[in-house]
């Protein structure tokens, strides 16, 4: 890449290497007890009402279950309502504060007035304690917790308790198989409920008339667990019967956060080692966040699509050693199923499914690409090093270069790939685009520029009568002739003049199955169209930056003090909802035509120093003198003499203006 970076910046880079404008920074949080404004409280209450959480969770609370079963009806009704708890959590995220249970209690107890507490279902005459809030938070987490290590799921592993839950007598036998089926059923219901909980929260932040046209971006990111990575004990040493020291994995009950696992972006394996990776930025102990965000429609290089809010549509939180591409496919499938159910309930047509943008972690997995085609999305992605260059030749004749089929008559120098380029400059991308654009005439074209229903691609040669490009080929007698300016291919390539002739040359079209061209995409990689389309993926990075921005509440160890996947998922979700609400507000300001989206965040400069003021005055005088000289020269060219002090025209050689 050293030779490529020698190219200078020039005006063609706007066409060959388009770029997007950076986004604004975020406000830092303030200290003290959280005291939301009436607008923030109204917004949070309205969003919680639209999530459907209260209807889903309230029947599962202990008091509601006892009432439904008409058992143990004694005791008083809990004073901490779910509406107050969930609203308080969302308010902290909206106010850019850490999601701490103790801060939720402070907000509900001291941050809002008695009238607001009453509207949230709280008794203004009763004292709110931290114990009330933490217990309510734990009960909500228990209904969406599918971890076998969770304390709330421990009764599921007690056969005596399971018999009571199933209504069996003490004499009846509970087989091990039936017991395991019951555990799997309950944990599966909790997992589905967690997915619905996440989708309901994010859907409530989406505006009704957003203008989204069905294009998405997918990515993943890691967050650390509250358990200290440098003190975590995932393996322990013991002495065996021979007196030798051995290592074994510790039991779940010995861990502070059994759901958390190691991740590493440096190691080849998915699980990091303890001592060497402790405290490093590219590794740690925690969870994997996978998110899907909205992106604007692709309208070609340097042409922006319709203005939409770049919202998070769906996300998941899994243990850190989860396979990224498999979880990405599962999240997309879950999102599509939610869309279908919501559209059916609203008696609307299924929403449009367009492009899905992803990086090399996903595009290098054929299973992920197949899953995207199954749900009706078209992948646009960056190339992995294994996908670049001339990788194979199909039995039907085309050669595969950068995942795209080309004519076997394509020159050798165009088969060499300049990518993928890591940390590429704009110069590098411009050179790559100029190189790859030369491949366009040789590309084997697909009908409709898309896959068929079974995932196969129906191709035809660029020298075919079906092609509109003017390409002549000696192996295609039916190709267009008569112009010396047309590209000549196939006149000296043994692969296509040998007998028998490849199918792509002998037939009008060929059908290639999915597995032969898994890395096909609508645009030639590296071209301006491809760069502009893939650069839309930066919006998902922007979503993660809002959730994990250290200038605000962030999601890092210390800003949330809960353990377990269910509780961490709640913290991630509330921050994602707050990020969506901020994005919707910015989008509405853009629609209203407000020029300054964030006037309060404009930088306030201090008063200039004395020598700085002197330099500014001198600069202004120089600029004024330069303007005067330029005006004098211009007036002399026009044939006029003007008094620069008064602006009066003293002489003029131009003819007088005739009277009307």
C-alpha positions in Angstrom: 0.0 0.0 0.0 3.0 2.3 0.2 3.0 2.8 -3.6 -0.8 3.5 -3.6 -0.6 6.2 -1.0 1.7 8.2 -3.2 -1.2 9.3 -5.3 -2.2 12.9 -4.6 -5.7 14.1 -3.7 -7.5 15.4 -6.7 -11.1 16.4 -7.6 -12.0 13.0 -9.0 -11.9 11.5 -5.5 -15.4 12.7 -4.8 -16.5 10.4 -7.6 -14.1 7.5 -7.0 -14.0 7.5 -3.1 -17.1 9.1 -1.7 -17.2 9.9 2.1 -19.8 10.9 4.6 -19.9 13.8 7.1 -19.0 13.1 10.8 -21.7 13.3 13.5 -21.9 15.6 16.5 -20.5 14.8 19.9 -22.5 14.0 23.1 -23.2 16.0 26.2 -21.4 14.9 29.4 -23.7 13.9 32.3 -24.1 16.0 35.5 -23.8 14.7 39.1 -26.3 14.6 41.9 -29.8 13.2 42.2 -31.5 12.7 38.9 -34.4 15.2 38.6 -36.1 14.8 35.2 -38.0 17.6 33.5 -41.7 17.4 32.9 -41.0 16.8 29.1 -38.6 13.9 29.9 -41.1 12.4 32.4 -43.9 12.7 29.9 -41.8 11.1 27.1 -40.7 8.2 29.3 -44.2 7.5 30.5 -45.6 7.5 26.9 -42.9 5.2 25.7 -43.4 2.7 28.5 -47.1 2.6 27.8 -46.4 1.7 24.2 -43.9 -1.1 24.9 -46.5 -3.6 26.0 -44.3 -4.6 28.9 -46.9 -4.0 31.6 -49.4 -6.3 29.9 -46.7 -8.9 29.5 -45.0 -8.8 32.9 -47.7 -7.9 35.5 -49.5 -11.3 35.2 -46.2 -13.0 36.0 -45.5 -11.2 39.2 -45.8 -13.2 42.4 -48.9 -11.4 43.7 -50.7 -11.7 40.4 -49.8 -15.4 40.2 -51.1 -16.1 43.7 -54.3 -14.2 42.9 -54.8 -16.2 39.7 -54.2 -19.5 41.5 -56.2 -18.4 44.5 -53.4 -19.5 46.8 -51.7 -17.7 49.6 -53.8 -14.6 49.3 -52.5 -13.1 52.5 -50.1 -10.2 52.6 -50.4 -6.8 51.1 -50.0 -5.8 47.4 -46.5 -4.6 46.5 -46.1 -0.9 46.7 -43.5 -0.6 44.0 -45.2 -0.8 40.6 -43.7 -2.0 37.4 -44.7 1.2 35.7 -42.7 3.2 38.1 -39.6 0.9 38.0 -39.5 0.8 34.2 -40.1 4.5 33.8 -37.3 5.3 36.3 -34.9 3.1 34.4 -35.7 4.7 31.1 -35.5 8.2 32.6 -31.9 7.6 33.8 -31.0 6.6 30.2 -32.7 9.6 28.7 -30.9 11.8 31.2 -27.6 10.2 30.1 -27.0 8.6 33.5 -25.7 5.2 34.5 -28.3 2.5 34.9 -27.8 1.8 38.6 -30.6 0.4 40.7 -29.7 2.7 43.6 -30.1 5.7 41.2 -33.5 4.5 40.1 -34.5 4.5 43.8 -33.1 8.0 44.3 -35.0 9.3 41.2 -38.3 7.8 42.3 -37.9 8.9 45.9 -36.4 12.3 45.6 -36.3 13.3 41.9 -40.0 13.6 41.1 -42.9 15.2 42.9 -45.8 13.5 44.7 -48.2 14.1 41.8 -45.8 12.3 39.4 -45.3 9.4 41.8 -49.1 9.0 42.1 -49.4 8.9 38.3 -46.8 6.1 38.2 -48.9 4.1 40.6 -46.9 4.9 43.8 -48.5 6.0 47.1 -47.1 9.5 47.7 -47.7 9.0 51.4 -45.6 5.9 51.6 -41.8 5.9 51.8 -40.0 4.3 48.8 -37.0 2.2 49.9 -34.1 0.9 47.9 -35.1 -2.6 48.8 -38.5 -2.1 47.0 -36.8 -1.0 43.8 -34.1 -3.7 43.8 -36.7 -6.5 44.5 -38.9 -5.3 41.7 -35.9 -5.1 39.4 -35.0 -8.7 40.3 -38.6 -9.9 39.7 -38.6 -8.4 36.2 -35.2 -9.9 35.4 -36.4 -13.3 36.6 -39.3 -13.4 34.1 -36.9 -13.0 31.2 -33.9 -14.9 32.5 -33.1 -18.1 30.6 -29.7 -18.8 32.3 -29.3 -22.2 34.0 -27.0 -20.4 36.5 -29.5 -17.8 37.6 -30.6 -17.9 41.2 -34.2 -17.3 40.1 -34.2 -20.5 38.0 -32.7 -22.7 40.8 -36.2 -24.1 41.9 -36.5 -25.6 38.4 -33.8 -28.1 39.2 -35.5 -29.3 42.4 -37.7 -32.4 41.6 -39.9 -31.8 44.6 -40.7 -28.2 43.6 -41.3 -29.3 40.0 -43.9 -31.8 41.1 -45.7 -29.0 42.9 -45.6 -26.8 39.9 -46.9 -29.6 37.7 -49.6 -30.5 40.2 -48.3 -34.1 40.8 -48.8 -36.0 44.0 -45.8 -37.0 46.1 -46.3 -40.6 45.2 -46.2 -40.0 41.5 -42.8 -40.4 39.8 -41.1 -37.6 37.8 -38.8 -39.2 35.3 -35.5 -37.5 34.5 -36.6 -37.0 30.9 -39.8 -35.3 31.9 -37.9 -33.1 34.4 -35.5 -32.0 31.7 -38.3 -31.3 29.2 -40.0 -29.1 31.9 -36.7 -27.1 32.5 -36.2 -26.6 28.7 -39.8 -25.5 28.3 -39.6 -22.9 31.1 -36.2 -21.6 30.0 -37.3 -21.4 26.4 -40.4 -19.4 27.4 -38.1 -17.0 29.3 -35.9 -16.6 26.2 -38.8 -15.8 24.0 -40.1 -13.4 26.6 -36.7 -11.7 26.6 -36.7 -11.3 22.8 -40.3 -9.9 23.0 -39.2 -7.5 25.8 -36.3 -6.2 23.7 -38.4 -5.8 20.5 -41.3 -4.1 22.4 -39.0 -1.5 23.9 -37.3 -0.6 20.7 -40.5 -0.6 18.7 -42.0 1.9 21.1 -39.2 4.4 20.1 -39.9 4.2 16.4 -42.0 7.0 14.8 -45.0 5.9 12.8 -44.1 7.8 9.6 -40.3 7.3 9.4 -39.9 6.7 5.7 -37.7 3.7 6.2 -37.4 1.7 3.0 -36.1 -1.6 4.2 -32.3 -1.3 4.3 -30.4 -2.4 7.4 -26.9 -2.6 8.8 -25.7 -5.4 11.2 -22.7 -5.4 13.6 -21.6 -6.7 17.0 -19.7 -5.2 19.9 -18.4 -6.4 23.3 -19.1 -5.0 26.8 -17.4 -6.0 30.0 -19.1 -7.7 32.9 -19.2 -6.1 36.4 -17.0 -9.0 37.5 -13.4 -7.8 37.6 -11.5 -9.4 34.7 -8.1 -9.3 36.5 -9.6 -11.2 39.5 -11.9 -13.6 37.6 -11.3 -17.2 38.3 -12.4 -19.4 35.4 -9.9 -22.2 36.2 -8.5 -23.4 39.5 -5.5 -25.5 40.5 -5.9 -28.6 42.7 -3.7 -31.5 43.8 -4.6 -34.9 42.4 -4.2 -38.3 44.2 -0.6 -38.6 42.8 0.4 -35.3 44.4 0.6 -33.4 41.1 -1.1 -30.1 40.5 -3.8 -30.0 37.8 -6.2 -27.4 36.5 -9.9 -27.6 36.1 -12.8 -25.3 35.2 -14.4 -23.8 38.3 -18.0 -24.6 39.0 -20.7 -22.0 38.1 -21.5 -21.4 41.8 -17.8 -20.4 42.3 -18.0 -17.6 39.7 -19.4 -14.1 40.3 -20.9 -13.9 36.9 -21.3 -17.4 35.3 -23.0 -16.0 32.2 -19.9 -13.9 31.2 -17.1 -15.4 29.1 -13.8 -14.2 27.7 -13.5 -12.5 24.3 -10.4 -11.6 22.4 -10.1 -9.8 19.0 -6.4 -10.7 18.7 -6.4 -14.5 19.4 -7.4 -16.9 16.7 -9.7 -18.8 19.2 -12.9 -17.3 20.6 -12.0 -17.6 24.2 -9.2 -15.4 25.7 -6.7 -16.5 28.3 -6.9 -14.9 31.8 -3.5 -13.4 32.8 -2.2 -12.2 29.4 -5.4 -10.4 28.4 -6.4 -8.8 31.7 -6.9 -5.1 31.3 -6.4 -5.0 27.5 -8.8 -2.9 25.3 -9.2 -5.6 22.7 -10.2 -8.4 25.1 -12.0 -8.9 28.3 -14.7 -10.7 30.2 -18.3 -10.0 29.4 -21.0 -10.1 26.7 -21.5 -9.8 22.9 -24.1 -7.2 21.7 -25.5 -7.7 18.2 -27.6 -4.9 16.8 -29.5 -4.2 13.6 -30.0 -0.5 12.6 -31.9 1.3 9.9 -29.9 2.8 7.0 -31.0 5.0 4.2 -31.8 3.7 0.7 -28.9 3.4 -1.8 -29.4 6.1 -4.5 -25.9 6.0 -6.0 -22.6 7.7 -5.2 -22.8 11.2 -3.7 -26.6 11.1 -3.7 -28.3 10.8 -0.3 -31.5 8.8 0.1 -34.6 10.0 1.9 -33.9 11.5 5.3 -34.8 8.9 8.0 -33.9 8.4 11.7 -31.0 5.9 12.0 -32.7 3.8 14.7 -31.8 0.5 16.3 -34.4 -2.0 15.2 -33.4 -5.1 17.1 -30.5 -6.3 19.3 -29.4 -9.2 21.5 -27.0 -9.7 24.4 -25.2 -13.1 24.5 -22.2 -14.5 26.3 -19.0 -13.2 24.7 -17.8 -16.5 23.1 -21.0 -16.7 21.0 -20.3 -17.1 17.3 -20.9 -13.6 15.8 -22.2 -14.6 12.4 -24.6 -17.3 13.8 -26.0 -14.8 16.3 -26.2 -12.1 13.6 -28.3 -14.5 11.4 -30.5 -15.3 14.4 -31.1 -11.7 15.3 -32.1 -10.9 11.7 -34.5 -13.8 11.5 -36.0 -12.8 14.9 -36.4 -9.2 13.6 -38.2 -10.4 10.4 -40.5 -12.6 12.4 -41.5 -9.7 14.6 -42.1 -7.6 11.6 -44.4 -10.2 10.0 -46.4 -10.6 13.2 -46.7 -6.8 13.7 -47.8 -6.2 10.1 -50.3 -9.1 10.3 -51.7 -7.6 13.5 -52.0 -4.2 11.9 -53.5 -5.8 8.7 -50.8 -4.3 6.6 -48.7 -5.7 3.8 -45.3 -7.1 4.8 -42.7 -4.3 4.9 -40.0 -4.1 2.2 -36.8 -6.0 2.7 -33.9 -4.4 0.9 -30.1 -4.5 1.6 -28.2 -5.8 4.6 -24.8 -4.3 5.2 -22.1 -6.2 7.1 -18.4 -6.4 7.7 -16.0 -9.2 7.0 -16.9 -11.2 10.2 -20.3 -11.9 8.7 -19.6 -11.9 4.9 -16.9 -14.6 5.2 -19.5 -17.1 6.5 -21.5 -18.8 3.8 -24.1 -19.8 6.3 -24.8 -16.2 7.1 -25.1 -15.3 3.4 -27.6 -18.1 2.9 -29.6 -17.0 5.9 -29.8 -13.5 4.5 -31.1 -14.7 1.2 -33.7 -16.9 2.9 -35.2 -13.9 4.7 -35.2 -11.8 1.5 -32.3 -9.4 2.2 -29.5 -8.7 -0.3 -26.0 -8.6 1.4 -23.6 -5.7 0.7 -20.3 -6.3 2.4 -16.5 -5.7 2.5 -14.2 -8.5 1.2 -12.2 -10.8 3.4 -8.6 -11.6 2.2 -9.8 -15.1 1.3 -12.4 -13.7 -1.1 -10.1 -11.3 -3.0 -8.4 -11.9 -6.3 -8.9 -14.8 -8.8 -10.1 -17.5 -6.5 -11.6 -20.1 -8.8 -12.9 -20.9 -12.3 -16.5 -22.3 -12.6 -17.2 -25.4 -14.7 -19.4 -23.3 -17.0 -16.5 -21.0 -17.9 -16.6 -17.8 -15.8 -13.8 -16.9 -13.5 -14.4 -15.7 -10.0 -12.5 -12.5 -9.0 -13.4 -10.8 -5.7 -16.5 -13.0 -5.5 -17.9 -11.8 -8.8 -18.1 -13.9 -12.1 -16.3 -12.4 -15.1 -15.6 -13.4 -18.6 -12.6 -15.7 -19.0 -11.3 -13.2 -21.6 -10.7 -10.6 -18.9 -7.0 -9.4 -19.0 -4.6 -10.8 -16.4 -3.8 -7.5 -14.8 -7.5 -6.9 -13.9 -7.6 -10.3 -12.1 -5.2 -8.9 -9.5 -6.9 -7.5 -6.5 -5.7 -4.4 -4.6 -7.8 -5.2 -1.5 -9.0 -5.7 1.1 -7.3 -2.6 2.4 -7.2 -2.0 6.2 -6.8 1.6 7.3 -7.1 2.7 3.7 -6.8 6.4 2.9 -9.0 8.2 0.5 -6.2 8.0 -2.0 -6.1 4.2 -1.7 -9.8 3.9 -2.2 -9.7 6.1 -5.3 -6.9 4.0 -6.9 -8.9 0.9 -6.0 -12.0 2.3 -7.6 -10.2 3.3 -10.8 -8.7 -0.2 -11.1 -11.9 -2.1 -10.4 -14.0 0.1 -12.8 -12.0 -1.4 -15.7 -13.5 -4.8 -14.9 -17.1 -3.7 -15.6 -17.2 -4.6 -19.3 -16.1 -8.1 -18.5 -18.6 -8.8 -15.8 -20.9 -11.8 -16.3 -24.3 -10.3 -15.7 -27.2 -11.7 -13.7 -30.8 -11.4 -14.7 -32.4 -8.7 -12.7 -29.1 -8.2 -10.9 -30.4 -10.4 -8.1 -30.6 -14.1 -7.1 -33.5 -16.3 -7.9 -35.8 -17.8 -5.3 -33.6 -20.9 -4.7 -30.5 -18.7 -4.3 -29.0 -19.5 -7.8 -27.9 -16.9 -10.3 -28.9 -16.9 -13.9 -26.0 -15.4 -15.9 -25.5 -14.2 -19.5 -22.3 -13.2 -21.2 -21.5 -9.5 -21.7 -21.1 -10.3 -25.5 -24.6 -11.8 -25.7 -27.4 -10.1 -27.5 -29.1 -9.7 -24.2 -26.3 -7.3 -23.1 -26.6 -3.7 -23.8 -22.8 -3.1 -23.6 -20.9 -3.0 -26.9 -18.5 -6.0 -26.5 -17.2 -8.2 -29.3 -16.1 -11.7 -28.8 -14.7 -14.2 -31.3 -16.5 -17.0 -29.5 -19.9 -15.2 -29.8 -20.8 -14.9 -33.5 -24.0 -13.2 -32.4 -22.2 -10.4 -30.6 -22.4 -6.8 -31.9 -19.8 -5.9 -34.6 -18.9 -3.0 -36.7 -17.3 -0.6 -34.2 -13.5 -0.6 -33.7 -14.0 1.3 -30.4 -15.6 -1.7 -28.7 -13.6 -4.0 -26.4 -12.5 -7.2 -28.0 -12.4 -10.3 -25.8 -12.0 -13.9 -26.4 -9.6 -13.8 -29.3 -6.5 -15.3 -27.7 -7.7 -17.0 -24.5 -7.1 -20.8 -24.6 -9.7 -21.4 -21.9 -12.5 -20.3 -24.3 -11.2 -21.4 -27.7 -10.5 -24.9 -26.7 -13.1 -27.6 -27.5 -15.5 -28.2 -26.0 -16.5 -24.5 -25.6 -17.5 -23.5 -22.0 -21.3 -23.2 -21.4 -21.1 -19.4 -20.9 -19.8 -19.1 -24.5 -22.0 -21.8 -26.1 -25.3 -21.0 -24.4 -27.3 -17.9 -24.2 -27.4 -18.2 -20.4 -26.2 -20.4 -17.6 -27.6 -21.0 -14.1 -25.1 -21.2 -11.2 -26.1 -22.6 -7.8 -25.6 -20.6 -4.6 -22.6 -22.5 -3.4 -20.6 -21.8 -6.5 -21.0 -18.0 -6.1 -21.7 -17.4 -2.4 -19.9 -14.1 -2.3 -21.7 -12.4 -5.2 -23.2 -9.0 -4.6 -24.9 -6.4 -6.8 -21.9 -4.1 -7.2 -18.3 -4.7 -8.1 -16.3 -4.5 -4.9 -14.2 -1.3 -4.6 -16.2 0.7 -7.2 -17.8 4.0 -6.2 -21.2 2.4 -6.1 -20.0 -0.3 -3.8 -18.1 2.1 -1.5 -21.1 4.4 -1.1 -23.4 1.5 -0.4 -21.1 -0.2 2.1 -20.3 3.1 3.8 -23.9 3.2 5.0 -22.8 0.5 7.5 -21.1 3.3 9.5 -24.5 4.1 11.0 -24.5 0.9 13.0 -21.1 1.9 14.4 -22.7 5.2 15.3 -25.4 3.4 17.3 -22.8 1.5 19.3 -21.0 4.8 19.9 -24.1 6.2 21.5 -24.6 3.2 23.7 -21.0 2.9 24.8 -19.9 6.6 24.7 -17.8 7.2 27.8 -18.8 10.9 27.7 -22.3 9.9 28.8 -23.9 7.1 30.8 -22.0 4.5 28.6 -22.1 0.8 29.1 -18.9 -0.1 30.7 -17.9 -1.8 33.9 -18.9 0.6 36.6 -21.8 2.3 35.0 -24.0 -0.8 35.5 -23.5 -2.9 38.6 -25.6 -6.0 37.8 -24.5 -9.5 36.7 -26.2 -12.0 34.5 -27.3 -11.8 30.9 -30.9 -10.8 31.7 -30.0 -7.8 33.8 -27.2 -6.7 31.5 -29.7 -7.0 28.6 -32.1 -4.6 30.4 -29.3 -2.0 30.9 -28.3 -2.3 27.2 -31.9 -2.0 26.1 -32.7 1.1 28.1 -29.6 2.9 26.7 -30.6 1.8 23.1 -34.1 3.2 23.6 -32.6 6.5 24.8 -30.3 6.6 21.8 -33.3 6.0 19.5 -35.3 8.8 21.2 -32.4 11.2 20.7 -32.1 10.2 17.0 -35.8 10.7 16.5 -35.6 14.2 18.0 -32.8 15.1 15.7 -34.7 13.7 12.7 -37.8 15.8 13.6 -35.6 18.9 13.9 -34.2 18.1 10.4 -37.7 17.7 9.0 -38.8 21.0 10.6 -35.9 22.8 8.8 -34.0 23.8 11.9 -30.4 24.7 10.8 -28.7 24.2 14.1 -29.6 20.8 15.5 -27.7 21.4 18.7 -27.2 25.1 19.4 -26.6 24.5 23.1 -23.5 22.4 22.3 -21.8 25.0 20.3 -18.3 25.7 21.6 -18.0 28.8 23.7 -14.5 30.4 23.2 -12.8 32.5 25.8 -11.9 36.2 25.3 -8.9 36.5 23.0 -5.6 37.6 24.6 -4.0 41.0 23.8 -1.5 39.7 21.3 -4.2 37.6 19.7 -6.5 40.6 19.3 -3.6 42.5 17.7 -3.1 39.7 15.2 -6.8 39.7 14.4 -6.9 43.5 13.8 -3.8 43.3 11.6 -5.3 40.5 9.6 -8.6 42.4 9.1 -6.6 45.5 7.8 -4.7 43.3 5.4 -7.9 41.7 4.1 -9.6 45.1 3.7 -6.6 46.5 1.8 -6.6 43.5 -0.5 -10.3 44.0 -1.2 -9.7 47.7 -2.0 -6.9 46.9 -4.4 -9.0 44.2 -6.1 -11.9 46.7 -6.5 -9.6 49.4 -7.9 -8.3 47.0 -10.5 -11.8 45.8 -11.4 -13.0 49.4 -11.8 -10.0 50.3 -14.0 -10.8 47.4 -16.3 -14.4 48.6 -16.5 -13.1 52.1 -17.4 -14.2 53.9 -14.2 -12.4 55.9 -11.5 -14.0 55.8 -8.1 -13.2 57.6 -4.8 -12.6 54.6 -2.5 -13.3 56.7 0.6 -16.8 57.9 -0.5 -17.7 55.5 -3.4 -18.3 58.4 -5.8 -17.6 57.7 -9.5 -15.2 60.5 -10.6 -14.6 59.5 -14.2 -16.1 56.9 -16.6 -15.1 56.0 -20.2 -18.2 53.8 -20.7 -21.0 55.3 -22.9 -23.9 56.9 -21.0 -27.0 54.9 -20.4 -29.7 56.0 -22.9 -32.8 57.5 -21.5 -36.0 55.5 -21.8 
